[in-house]
Amino acid sequence: MATFFMFGKYTSKAIEEMSAERTHQAVGEIKKRGGEVNAMHALLGVYDLLFCVTLPGIEDAIQVSVALNKLTGISFTTCPAVTVEIFDQLTTKSTDSNTNVKKKPSKSAKGKKKAKRHKK
C-alpha cells in the first residue's frame, strides 16, 4: 500500500453541498478502491482540505481523485508520499551507488582530448 496526500479546493457549489453524509460517501469511495483514510483535516490557506490516505497504487489514487471530484465537486491535487526514513534509505542507496560508478568523460571532454592530439 502506498501513502498519498490529497489536497482539496472547494468550489462554490461544493461549499453549498457540504455535509457529514457527503464526507461519509467520500470515505466510501476511498474504501471501495481498496484504500484507507488515515486522516482528514480542514485547512486555512491555499487548500481547504487535506486527506492522508493509503491506496494500493498510483492508478487507484487517480481513480479516487476523479471519483471524489465527481462526487463532491472538490478538485484534488494528489501527491504520493514516503516516510522520511524511507526517503533517507532511498537517497542513501542512490548516493552510495553513484560513488562506485566510474564517470565517463563528457562529449566536450572527449573533444578537448582530440583537439590536443591534433595540435601536436
ABEGO torsion letter per residue (X at the ends): XBBBBBBBBBBAAAAAABBAAAAAAAAAAAAAAGBBBABBBBBBEABABBBBBBBABAAAAAAAAAAAAAAAGBBBBBBBBBBAAAAAAAAAAAAAAAAABBBBBBAAAAAAAAAAAAAX
